[in-house]
């Protein structure tokens, strides 16, 4: 039922645009003002949600450190595992944001038939998440060509690397295939974790 309502909403929007362009000569409105307004609305909404999230209270400070904390001079500390300065915090954050380090360390627990609890690695979840997010980032950067004139050279290089195989017309990009595989794997997994 929701799909029918969404399809009807899209049809009504397309009809409004078609009537506005054909009947009232509103090409500038629908070709310039509406797209820029949509981007501005997206950026404002995204910023609002991030600021709302950043201002929310954190009830518990749960640390997920696993290395040696800085203590005595003769004990080697793990600055990325248990940071004590800004460089360590930035390094740990970069590893977490760019490579999902804590998800890579994720373990799954399974209750065996004999009643014992067994722990195992769950690297496929990490691989699916990293594939989805990195591919989405590359797709987002590739689409920058629609918003910049002249097109930045890094976008053209990224596009040529991503469409290296030149399969089909239009070109099947490698990141598109990774996105499809990742979403196909992660969608059912998200209901079991």
Backbone as a chain_set.jsonl record, in Angstrom:
{"seq": "XXXXXXXXXXXXXXXXXXXXXXXXXXXXXXXXXXXXXXXXXXXXXXXXXXXXXXXXXXXXXXXXXXXXXXXXXXXXXXXXXXXXXXXXXXXXXXXXXXXXXXXXXXXXXXXXXXXXXXXXXXXXXXXXXXXXXXXXXXXXXXXXXXXXXXXXXXXXXXXXXXXXXXXXXXXXXXXXXXXXXXXXXXXXXXXXX", "coords": {"N": [[0.821, -1.192, 0.0], [1.958, 1.223, 0.795], [3.811, 1.554, -1.251], [2.173, 2.056, -3.431], [1.045, 4.509, -2.708], [3.371, 6.084, -2.662], [4.121, 5.885, -5.377], [1.928, 7.175, -6.563], [2.279, 9.745, -5.47], [4.703, 10.484, -6.7], [3.861, 10.473, -9.364], [1.98, 12.569, -9.311], [3.687, 14.728, -8.691], [5.326, 14.711, -10.99], [3.379, 15.359, -12.892], [2.692, 17.946, -12.067], [5.125, 19.278, -12.595], [5.301, 18.865, -15.394], [2.993, 20.22, -16.31], [3.582, 22.756, -15.347], [5.924, 23.442, -16.748], [5.2, 23.131, -19.467], [2.771, 24.562, -19.688], [2.965, 27.001, -18.238], [5.468, 28.027, -18.656], [7.64, 27.608, -16.779], [10.321, 26.832, -16.673], [12.722, 27.767, -15.546], [12.109, 27.874, -12.839], [11.586, 25.138, -12.182], [13.906, 24.012, -13.133], [16.081, 25.29, -11.974], [15.588, 26.756, -9.496], [14.054, 24.964, -7.847], [15.766, 22.572, -7.71], [18.1, 23.695, -6.429], [16.899, 24.641, -4.128], [16.074, 22.212, -3.018], [18.555, 21.009, -2.436], [19.528, 22.883, -0.601], [17.594, 22.641, 1.42], [18.029, 19.972, 2.147], [20.693, 20.154, 3.165], [20.304, 21.939, 5.309], [18.473, 20.473, 6.895], [20.008, 18.186, 7.419], [22.16, 19.338, 8.829], [20.745, 20.319, 11.026], [19.873, 17.901, 12.217], [22.345, 16.737, 12.885], [23.363, 18.647, 14.688], [21.377, 18.497, 16.654], [21.722, 15.866, 17.481], [24.359, 16.066, 18.449], [23.994, 17.734, 20.616], [22.587, 16.221, 22.412], [22.103, 14.572, 25.539], [24.499, 12.405, 26.976], [24.025, 9.548, 28.573], [25.69, 7.543, 29.707], [29.157, 7.065, 29.845], [30.707, 5.032, 27.911], [33.507, 3.335, 27.539], [35.506, 1.918, 25.013], [38.033, 0.863, 25.054], [41.025, -1.04, 24.637], [43.676, -1.325, 25.047], [46.901, -0.782, 26.649], [46.89, 1.669, 29.09], [48.271, 4.985, 29.448], [50.722, 5.146, 31.81], [53.127, 4.373, 33.891], [56.526, 5.319, 33.185], [58.176, 3.282, 32.161], [56.45, 1.45, 31.097], [55.078, 0.538, 28.111], [52.729, 2.404, 26.404], [49.598, 2.089, 24.612], [48.794, 4.171, 22.298], [46.877, 4.463, 20.267], [44.982, 2.596, 20.988], [44.2, 3.258, 23.582], [43.864, 6.275, 23.932], [45.616, 9.209, 25.113], [46.157, 11.739, 24.426], [45.622, 14.448, 22.051], [46.483, 13.709, 19.464], [46.396, 10.909, 19.574], [43.634, 10.539, 20.012], [42.564, 11.643, 17.658], [43.726, 9.91, 15.789], [42.588, 7.458, 16.568], [39.874, 8.042, 16.164], [39.901, 8.494, 13.392], [40.566, 5.935, 12.445], [38.276, 4.595, 13.295], [36.148, 5.943, 12.006], [36.844, 5.826, 9.264], [37.516, 3.137, 8.776], [35.897, 1.474, 10.293], [36.703, 0.236, 12.754], [35.912, -0.858, 15.291], [33.745, -2.403, 14.519], [35.049, -4.221, 12.952], [36.299, -5.705, 14.886], [34.197, -6.989, 15.91], [32.344, -9.557, 17.457], [30.39, -12.532, 17.272], [27.923, -14.19, 19.152], [26.93, -17.494, 19.845], [24.615, -19.888, 20.807], [25.279, -23.122, 21.549], [24.116, -26.5, 20.867], [24.63, -28.061, 23.08], [24.374, -26.34, 25.16], [26.457, -24.607, 25.699], [28.074, -21.443, 25.298], [29.333, -20.037, 22.408], [31.814, -18.058, 20.912], [32.46, -16.224, 17.974], [34.032, -14.892, 15.018], [32.797, -12.123, 13.097], [33.286, -11.15, 10.372], [32.101, -10.746, 7.908], [29.978, -8.998, 8.251], [31.355, -6.635, 8.802], [32.739, -6.368, 6.35], [30.604, -6.025, 4.557], [29.515, -3.616, 5.545], [31.673, -1.814, 5.274], [32.079, -1.944, 2.532], [29.621, -0.928, 1.598], [29.574, 1.744, 2.655], [32.016, 2.954, 1.738], [31.7, 2.649, -1.042], [29.396, 4.147, -1.417], [30.389, 6.661, -0.741], [32.245, 7.068, -2.831], [30.498, 7.064, -5.03], [29.026, 9.349, -4.391], [31.062, 11.307, -4.573], [31.687, 11.014, -7.277], [29.364, 12.0, -8.436], [29.698, 14.648, -8.104], [30.392, 15.91, -10.383], [28.138, 16.898, -11.568], [27.627, 19.237, -10.323], [29.663, 21.052, -10.532], [31.497, 23.242, -12.546], [34.301, 24.109, -14.233], [34.668, 20.524, -14.389], [36.191, 19.019, -11.636], [39.475, 17.592, -11.68], [40.018, 15.334, -10.088], [37.559, 14.107, -9.894], [37.067, 13.214, -12.487], [39.172, 11.365, -12.756], [38.497, 9.574, -10.723], [36.059, 8.66, -11.721], [36.895, 7.398, -14.079], [38.484, 5.348, -13.027], [36.579, 3.959, -11.52], [34.751, 3.126, -13.457], [36.198, 1.257, -14.88], [35.892, -1.252, -16.155], [34.073, -0.847, -18.205], [31.518, -1.956, -18.829], [28.648, -2.487, -20.585], [26.063, -0.117, -21.698], [24.341, 2.356, -20.285], [27.53, 2.764, -18.582], [28.495, 0.19, -16.377], [29.334, 0.721, -13.193], [31.917, -0.141, -10.893], [31.53, 0.444, -8.176], [28.778, 0.579, -8.071], [28.021, -2.082, -8.36], [29.193, -3.132, -6.022], [27.746, -1.711, -4.105], [25.167, -2.779, -4.548], [25.569, -5.512, -3.908], [26.41, -5.26, -1.229], [24.189, -4.018, 0.047], [22.28, -5.966, -0.454], [23.301, -8.049, 1.095], [23.446, -6.844, 3.684], [20.83, -6.033, 4.301], [19.048, -8.251, 5.107], [20.646, -9.071, 7.258], [20.552, -6.966, 9.033], [18.221, -7.324, 10.421], [18.701, -9.488, 12.002], [20.707, -8.895, 13.779]], "CA": [[0.0, 0.0, 0.0], [2.856, 2.379, 0.831], [4.423, 1.703, -2.572], [1.166, 2.675, -4.298], [0.96, 5.923, -2.32], [4.6, 6.724, -3.132], [4.035, 5.983, -6.836], [0.964, 8.238, -6.864], [2.907, 11.027, -5.137], [5.669, 10.774, -7.764], [3.091, 10.796, -10.569], [1.425, 13.913, -9.135], [4.798, 15.679, -8.821], [5.691, 14.776, -12.411], [2.31, 16.076, -13.578], [2.852, 19.364, -11.726], [6.272, 19.784, -13.352], [4.959, 18.883, -16.821], [2.05, 21.32, -16.548], [4.27, 24.022, -15.078], [6.883, 23.74, -17.821], [4.514, 23.253, -20.756], [1.7, 25.543, -19.7], [3.262, 28.304, -17.636], [6.871, 28.389, -18.948], [8.358, 27.683, -15.51], [11.553, 26.04, -16.784], [13.72, 28.283, -14.61], [11.701, 27.479, -11.485], [11.776, 23.701, -11.986], [15.249, 23.607, -13.543], [17.128, 25.932, -11.18], [15.196, 27.108, -8.13], [13.651, 23.767, -7.094], [16.927, 21.742, -7.331], [18.929, 24.357, -5.419], [16.114, 24.633, -2.892], [16.123, 20.855, -2.453], [19.884, 20.815, -1.85], [19.608, 23.728, 0.595], [16.748, 22.022, 2.436], [18.736, 18.786, 2.618], [21.83, 20.554, 3.999], [19.782, 22.502, 6.557], [17.928, 19.381, 7.684], [21.121, 17.35, 7.859], [22.867, 20.087, 9.873], [19.873, 20.338, 12.204], [19.9, 16.593, 12.865], [23.668, 16.539, 13.485], [23.452, 19.501, 15.873], [20.479, 17.938, 17.661], [22.388, 14.68, 18.004], [25.543, 16.481, 19.206], [23.576, 18.371, 21.858], [21.837, 15.321, 23.282], [22.844, 14.113, 26.712], [25.027, 11.045, 26.924], [23.82, 9.093, 29.952], [26.82, 6.764, 30.205], [30.359, 7.127, 29.033], [31.16, 3.656, 27.784], [34.759, 3.307, 26.796], [35.763, 0.64, 24.346], [39.474, 0.759, 24.887], [41.512, -2.392, 24.908], [45.129, -1.325, 25.154], [47.534, -0.304, 27.868], [46.755, 3.098, 29.332], [49.521, 5.658, 29.818], [50.906, 5.109, 33.263], [54.525, 4.541, 34.265], [57.399, 5.608, 32.044], [58.769, 2.072, 31.587], [55.401, 0.627, 30.498], [54.721, 1.091, 26.79], [51.285, 2.577, 26.267], [49.006, 1.958, 23.28], [48.153, 5.47, 22.113], [45.681, 4.326, 19.439], [44.003, 1.772, 21.699], [43.755, 3.975, 24.771], [44.537, 7.559, 23.719], [45.713, 10.148, 26.222], [46.395, 13.074, 23.88], [44.811, 14.784, 20.873], [46.936, 12.908, 18.314], [45.845, 9.568, 19.745], [42.18, 10.598, 19.827], [42.316, 11.841, 16.23], [44.081, 8.671, 15.106], [41.573, 6.44, 16.853], [38.644, 8.443, 15.473], [40.083, 8.269, 11.954], [40.445, 4.493, 12.211], [36.889, 4.195, 13.508], [35.278, 6.536, 10.988], [37.217, 5.412, 7.911], [37.677, 1.696, 8.603], [34.971, 0.763, 11.175], [37.591, -0.624, 13.523], [35.212, -1.625, 16.327], [32.934, -3.406, 13.841], [35.979, -5.259, 12.516], [36.555, -6.539, 16.06], [32.917, -7.522, 16.35], [32.203, -11.007, 17.595], [29.012, -12.993, 17.411], [27.757, -15.25, 20.141], [25.988, -18.503, 19.39], [24.362, -20.905, 21.815], [25.373, -24.457, 20.952], [23.079, -27.453, 21.299], [24.957, -28.592, 24.408], [24.158, -25.293, 26.151], [27.621, -23.743, 25.819], [28.087, -20.239, 24.479], [30.54, -19.985, 21.583], [32.055, -16.772, 20.282], [33.14, -16.323, 16.694], [34.233, -13.647, 14.301], [31.748, -11.752, 12.154], [33.951, -10.246, 9.432], [31.242, -10.444, 6.761], [29.236, -7.79, 8.584], [32.287, -5.53, 8.596], [32.999, -6.228, 4.908], [29.416, -5.441, 3.945], [29.383, -2.213, 5.969], [32.739, -1.001, 4.678], [31.782, -1.869, 1.1], [28.492, -0.021, 1.392], [29.896, 3.139, 2.949], [33.045, 3.458, 0.833], [31.117, 2.75, -2.382], [28.492, 5.287, -1.421], [31.23, 7.863, -0.769], [32.786, 7.216, -4.18], [29.38, 7.461, -5.89], [28.746, 10.746, -4.064], [32.132, 12.125, -5.16], [31.533, 10.963, -8.738], [28.238, 12.856, -8.818], [30.106, 16.05, -7.965], [30.527, 16.459, -11.737], [26.893, 17.563, -11.926], [27.505, 20.482, -9.579], [30.845, 21.902, -10.702], [31.951, 23.506, -13.911], [34.717, 22.868, -14.875], [34.668, 19.333, -13.541], [37.509, 18.816, -11.029], [40.198, 16.457, -12.274], [39.925, 14.134, -9.256], [36.282, 13.46, -10.193], [37.248, 12.494, -13.75], [40.032, 10.207, -12.483], [37.705, 8.635, -9.934], [35.077, 8.077, -12.618], [37.544, 6.458, -14.996], [38.879, 4.167, -12.255], [35.387, 3.229, -11.101], [34.151, 2.514, -14.637], [37.328, 0.647, -15.58], [35.526, -2.398, -16.977], [33.26, -0.359, -19.326], [30.531, -2.979, -19.142], [27.317, -1.993, -20.907], [25.782, 1.287, -21.948], [25.402, 3.117, -19.636], [28.616, 1.986, -17.993], [28.301, -0.397, -15.057], [30.444, 1.1, -12.336], [32.297, -1.132, -9.89], [30.904, 0.797, -6.907], [27.363, 0.223, -8.155], [27.919, -3.517, -8.076], [29.507, -3.326, -4.605], [26.582, -1.216, -3.363], [24.086, -3.75, -4.678], [25.92, -6.708, -3.135], [26.44, -4.904, 0.193], [22.827, -3.817, 0.533], [21.618, -7.271, -0.489], [23.771, -8.812, 2.248], [23.186, -6.182, 4.962], [19.41, -5.856, 4.596], [18.545, -9.289, 6.018], [21.485, -9.159, 8.452], [20.163, -5.916, 9.982], [17.117, -7.813, 11.233], [19.141, -10.559, 12.899], [21.694, -8.39, 14.754]], "C": [[0.869, 1.261, 0.0], [3.505, 2.619, -0.518], [3.448, 2.373, -3.544], [1.04, 4.16, -3.991], [2.195, 6.676, -2.806], [4.577, 6.898, -4.644], [3.048, 7.064, -7.25], [1.541, 9.617, -6.57], [3.907, 11.429, -6.216], [4.945, 11.161, -9.047], [2.496, 12.202, -10.485], [2.524, 14.969, -9.279], [5.239, 15.822, -10.275], [4.646, 15.542, -13.216], [2.396, 17.571, -13.298], [3.991, 19.978, -12.519], [5.937, 19.883, -14.834], [4.001, 20.029, -17.144], [2.713, 22.674, -16.335], [5.219, 24.416, -16.185], [6.159, 23.996, -19.137], [3.524, 24.407, -20.767], [2.099, 26.917, -19.227], [4.7, 28.76, -17.86], [7.685, 28.592, -17.665], [9.626, 26.838, -15.53], [12.584, 26.466, -15.759], [13.397, 27.842, -13.176], [12.016, 26.008, -11.242], [13.182, 23.226, -12.355], [16.351, 24.184, -12.691], [16.704, 26.092, -9.72], [14.85, 25.859, -7.305], [14.851, 22.872, -6.765], [17.823, 22.384, -6.278], [18.205, 24.434, -4.08], [16.138, 23.281, -2.214], [17.466, 20.586, -1.795], [20.02, 21.632, -0.568], [18.782, 23.141, 1.733], [17.406, 20.77, 3.011], [19.872, 19.168, 3.554], [21.369, 21.142, 5.325], [19.233, 21.396, 7.466], [19.007, 18.477, 8.238], [21.882, 18.032, 8.989], [22.049, 20.128, 11.155], [19.937, 19.008, 12.95], [21.252, 16.333, 13.54], [23.81, 17.383, 14.748], [22.546, 19.001, 16.992], [21.109, 16.71, 18.304], [23.573, 15.063, 18.886], [25.16, 17.1, 20.544], [22.837, 17.462, 22.813], [22.732, 14.835, 24.421], [23.31, 12.677, 26.511], [24.932, 10.493, 28.34], [25.001, 8.329, 30.535], [28.003, 6.962, 29.276], [30.943, 5.717, 29.01], [32.424, 3.657, 26.938], [34.956, 1.932, 26.194], [37.254, 0.497, 24.073], [39.919, -0.651, 25.235], [43.01, -2.439, 25.106], [45.605, -0.785, 26.484], [47.401, 1.208, 27.954], [48.11, 3.688, 29.693], [49.627, 5.667, 31.336], [52.367, 5.389, 33.596], [55.406, 4.656, 33.03], [57.946, 4.337, 31.4], [57.737, 1.115, 30.982], [54.955, 1.291, 29.192], [53.203, 1.178, 26.675], [50.862, 2.395, 24.812], [48.194, 3.217, 23.012], [46.918, 5.384, 21.227], [44.595, 3.507, 20.128], [43.394, 2.509, 22.879], [44.399, 5.36, 24.752], [44.528, 8.447, 24.963], [46.002, 11.568, 25.737], [45.584, 13.257, 22.594], [45.2, 13.948, 19.657], [46.364, 11.494, 18.397], [44.34, 9.53, 19.516], [41.848, 10.753, 18.353], [42.639, 10.585, 15.43], [43.045, 7.58, 15.328], [40.258, 6.76, 16.162], [38.749, 8.195, 13.979], [39.961, 6.784, 11.626], [39.001, 4.025, 12.344], [35.986, 4.697, 12.383], [35.59, 5.979, 9.599], [37.215, 3.897, 7.721], [36.798, 0.856, 9.521], [35.711, -0.253, 12.049], [36.868, -1.457, 14.574], [34.306, -2.689, 15.702], [33.809, -4.545, 13.327], [36.275, -6.228, 13.664], [35.299, -7.218, 16.572], [32.95, -9.044, 16.429], [30.727, -11.345, 17.692], [28.987, -14.145, 18.407], [26.684, -16.205, 19.649], [25.861, -19.549, 20.494], [24.352, -22.264, 21.13], [24.275, -25.357, 21.509], [23.353, -28.016, 22.69], [24.816, -27.542, 25.513], [25.324, -24.359, 26.351], [27.511, -22.557, 24.868], [29.406, -20.178, 23.725], [30.633, -18.618, 20.919], [32.81, -16.979, 18.98], [33.261, -14.955, 16.048], [33.071, -13.392, 13.35], [32.326, -10.722, 11.179], [33.089, -9.902, 8.233], [30.404, -9.199, 7.014], [30.105, -6.559, 8.366], [32.527, -5.303, 7.104], [31.8, -5.613, 4.193], [29.269, -3.97, 4.283], [30.445, -1.336, 5.317], [32.523, -0.868, 3.172], [30.661, -0.897, 0.799], [28.91, 1.431, 1.568], [30.962, 3.714, 2.016], [32.509, 3.601, -0.596], [30.181, 3.942, -2.464], [29.27, 6.598, -1.455], [31.777, 8.108, -2.169], [31.692, 7.643, -5.159], [29.042, 8.931, -5.649], [29.799, 11.675, -4.668], [32.052, 12.134, -6.686], [30.423, 11.888, -9.213], [28.543, 14.34, -8.632], [30.242, 16.714, -9.333], [29.272, 17.19, -12.177], [26.761, 18.938, -11.284], [28.672, 21.442, -9.791], [31.182, 22.044, -12.181], [33.135, 24.437, -13.817], [34.749, 21.722, -13.862], [36.072, 19.153, -12.96], [38.169, 17.541, -11.556], [40.095, 15.194, -11.424], [38.618, 13.385, -9.519], [36.401, 12.654, -11.482], [38.118, 11.256, -13.56], [39.27, 9.13, -11.706], [36.683, 7.926, -10.811], [35.715, 7.069, -13.57], [38.027, 5.206, -14.271], [37.668, 3.311, -11.888], [34.714, 2.523, -12.277], [35.174, 1.809, -15.498], [36.895, -0.461, -16.54], [34.706, -2.015, -18.207], [32.267, -1.418, -19.796], [29.2, -2.288, -19.409], [27.253, -0.516, -21.224], [24.457, 1.559, -21.282], [26.377, 2.205, -18.891], [28.21, 1.458, -16.621], [29.535, -0.067, -14.225], [30.667, 0.033, -11.268], [31.606, -0.846, -8.561], [29.409, 0.489, -6.916], [27.141, -1.242, -7.84], [28.195, -3.797, -6.597], [28.344, -2.846, -3.74], [25.446, -2.233, -3.385], [24.356, -4.992, -3.835], [25.873, -6.411, -1.639], [25.039, -4.741, 0.759], [22.068, -5.139, 0.563], [22.036, -8.122, 0.703], [23.321, -8.176, 3.569], [21.707, -6.075, 5.303], [18.86, -6.979, 5.469], [19.353, -9.397, 7.313], [21.049, -8.131, 9.491], [19.002, -6.352, 10.858], [17.537, -8.892, 12.203], [20.129, -10.084, 13.941], [21.03, -7.408, 15.686]], "O": [[0.571, 2.236, -0.691], [3.729, 3.768, -0.898], [3.861, 3.17, -4.386], [0.941, 4.979, -4.904], [2.076, 7.792, -3.311], [4.972, 7.95, -5.148], [3.31, 7.801, -8.201], [1.32, 10.556, -7.334], [3.956, 12.595, -6.607], [5.371, 12.082, -9.744], [2.505, 12.942, -11.469], [2.311, 15.996, -9.924], [5.497, 16.932, -10.739], [4.995, 16.293, -14.127], [2.193, 18.381, -14.203], [3.851, 21.075, -13.06], [6.258, 20.887, -15.469], [4.182, 20.727, -18.142], [2.435, 23.628, -17.062], [5.317, 25.593, -16.532], [6.464, 24.958, -19.841], [3.446, 25.15, -21.745], [1.617, 27.915, -19.763], [5.113, 29.78, -17.308], [8.336, 29.622, -17.49], [9.972, 26.203, -14.533], [13.252, 25.622, -15.162], [14.289, 27.487, -12.406], [12.629, 25.656, -10.234], [13.6, 22.149, -11.931], [17.455, 23.641, -12.67], [17.389, 25.615, -8.815], [15.317, 25.724, -6.174], [14.958, 22.435, -5.619], [18.261, 21.715, -5.342], [18.825, 24.307, -3.024], [16.214, 23.195, -0.988], [17.519, 20.001, -0.713], [20.555, 21.149, 0.43], [19.221, 23.142, 2.883], [17.351, 20.534, 4.218], [20.011, 18.579, 4.626], [21.977, 20.875, 6.362], [19.5, 21.387, 8.668], [18.937, 18.049, 9.39], [22.213, 17.397, 9.99], [22.596, 19.987, 12.249], [20.043, 18.989, 14.177], [21.303, 15.775, 14.636], [24.315, 16.904, 15.763], [22.918, 19.077, 18.164], [21.041, 16.531, 19.52], [23.78, 14.468, 19.944], [25.919, 17.003, 21.508], [22.492, 17.88, 23.918], [23.947, 14.708, 24.274], [22.595, 11.848, 25.946], [25.678, 10.922, 29.22], [25.287, 8.449, 31.727], [27.845, 7.018, 28.056], [31.584, 5.275, 29.963], [32.381, 3.954, 25.745], [34.613, 0.915, 26.797], [37.669, 0.066, 22.998], [39.279, -1.354, 26.018], [43.561, -3.52, 25.315], [44.809, -0.384, 27.333], [47.75, 1.934, 27.023], [48.992, 2.982, 30.184], [48.732, 6.136, 32.04], [52.791, 6.545, 33.579], [55.066, 4.148, 31.961], [58.162, 4.32, 30.188], [58.106, 0.085, 30.418], [54.519, 2.442, 29.176], [52.49, 0.187, 26.823], [51.674, 2.531, 23.897], [47.045, 3.325, 23.442], [45.985, 6.165, 21.417], [43.409, 3.712, 19.871], [42.197, 2.389, 23.138], [45.369, 5.601, 25.47], [43.581, 8.444, 25.75], [46.084, 12.495, 26.542], [44.941, 12.322, 22.118], [44.329, 13.524, 18.898], [45.899, 10.949, 17.396], [43.826, 8.598, 18.897], [40.954, 10.077, 17.844], [41.913, 10.234, 14.501], [42.669, 6.867, 14.398], [39.596, 5.867, 15.634], [37.79, 7.735, 13.36], [39.324, 6.417, 10.638], [38.553, 3.158, 11.593], [35.153, 3.949, 11.872], [34.668, 5.69, 8.836], [36.942, 3.418, 6.62], [36.935, -0.367, 9.534], [35.379, -1.438, 12.071], [37.173, -2.639, 14.738], [34.116, -3.757, 16.283], [33.372, -5.695, 13.269], [36.478, -7.422, 13.441], [35.342, -7.944, 17.565], [33.516, -9.717, 15.567], [29.919, -10.533, 18.143], [29.912, -14.955, 18.481], [25.661, -15.786, 19.106], [26.855, -20.029, 21.039], [23.532, -22.527, 20.251], [23.604, -25.023, 22.485], [22.425, -28.403, 23.4], [25.108, -27.825, 26.675], [25.206, -23.395, 27.107], [26.934, -22.656, 23.785], [30.476, -20.258, 24.329], [29.638, -18.09, 20.424], [33.703, -17.823, 18.903], [32.652, -13.984, 16.497], [32.441, -14.329, 12.859], [31.905, -9.565, 11.164], [33.311, -8.874, 7.595], [30.148, -8.426, 6.09], [29.648, -5.559, 7.812], [32.519, -4.16, 6.645], [31.971, -4.766, 3.316], [28.938, -3.161, 3.416], [30.144, -0.235, 4.858], [32.758, 0.197, 2.601], [30.745, -0.125, -0.156], [28.624, 2.263, 0.706], [30.825, 4.846, 1.551], [32.83, 4.571, -1.283], [30.17, 4.664, -3.461], [28.857, 7.545, -2.125], [31.77, 9.245, -2.643], [31.929, 8.489, -6.022], [28.798, 9.675, -6.598], [29.455, 12.722, -5.217], [32.321, 13.158, -7.314], [30.532, 12.493, -10.279], [27.72, 15.191, -8.972], [30.211, 17.941, -9.434], [29.336, 18.027, -13.078], [25.884, 19.718, -11.656], [28.649, 22.553, -9.262], [31.149, 21.08, -12.946], [32.947, 25.546, -13.318], [34.844, 21.934, -12.653], [37.047, 19.134, -13.711], [37.5, 16.547, -11.838], [40.085, 14.09, -11.969], [38.57, 12.163, -9.384], [35.894, 11.535, -11.563], [37.836, 10.208, -14.141], [39.384, 7.938, -11.992], [36.465, 6.724, -10.663], [35.144, 6.012, -13.836], [37.987, 4.113, -14.837], [37.73, 2.083, -11.941], [34.164, 1.434, -12.109], [35.033, 1.767, -16.72], [37.467, -0.598, -17.621], [34.649, -2.788, -19.164], [32.182, -1.735, -20.983], [28.684, -1.579, -18.545], [28.216, 0.231, -21.053], [23.466, 0.984, -21.731], [26.085, 1.042, -18.613], [27.65, 2.191, -15.805], [30.64, -0.523, -14.521], [29.724, -0.608, -10.804], [31.146, -1.769, -7.889], [28.837, 0.17, -5.873], [26.193, -1.603, -7.141], [27.504, -4.611, -5.984], [27.993, -3.496, -2.755], [24.837, -2.512, -2.353], [23.469, -5.47, -3.127], [25.356, -7.215, -0.863], [24.734, -5.266, 1.83], [21.304, -5.402, 1.492], [21.211, -8.844, 1.264], [22.867, -8.88, 4.472], [21.355, -6.029, 6.482], [18.249, -6.689, 6.497], [18.809, -9.772, 8.351], [21.158, -8.379, 10.691], [18.814, -5.799, 11.942], [16.8, -9.19, 13.144], [20.377, -10.801, 14.911], [21.682, -6.866, 16.579]]}, "num_chains": 1, "name": "protein.A"}
